């Protein structure tokens, strides 16, 4: 909701862009961690 407010209500484009990058990096980090943990438990063929 924060990025929505920054982009629409406040028109604060630099902050919205920074939040987008940070949230994107956080998403990739979580996906990488989940993939690593699943791979460690299930093996390389999973």
N, C-alpha and C positions, 0 to 999 in steps of 0.2 A: 504494500500500500504506500510505502514511503516513496518508492520510485515513481509511482503514479502521481502522487501529489507534486513531487518535484518537477515532473515533466508537464503536467497539465495545469494545475492550479497556480504554481509559482513561476512556471516557464524558466526554471533554472536548469538550462541545458547542460552546463559543465558538471553540475552535481549529479544530474540524471545519468549522464554518460559514465561518470566515475562509478556510480552505484551499479550500473549495468555491467561494467567490467568486473567489479568486485564480486557481484553475485554470480556472474559467469564462471569466474575462477573458482569460487566456492563450490559451484555445482560440479565442475570437472574434478575437483579434489575429492568430493564425496563419491563420485562415480568411479574414480581410480581406486579409492580405498575399498569400495564394495567389490570391485572386480578383482583386486588383489586378494582380498579375504576369501572370496568365492573360489578363486583359482587355487589358493593354498589348501582349501578343504577338499575340493572336488578333483584336483589334479589337472594336468595340462590338457587332457582330452575333453574337458567339460565345455 
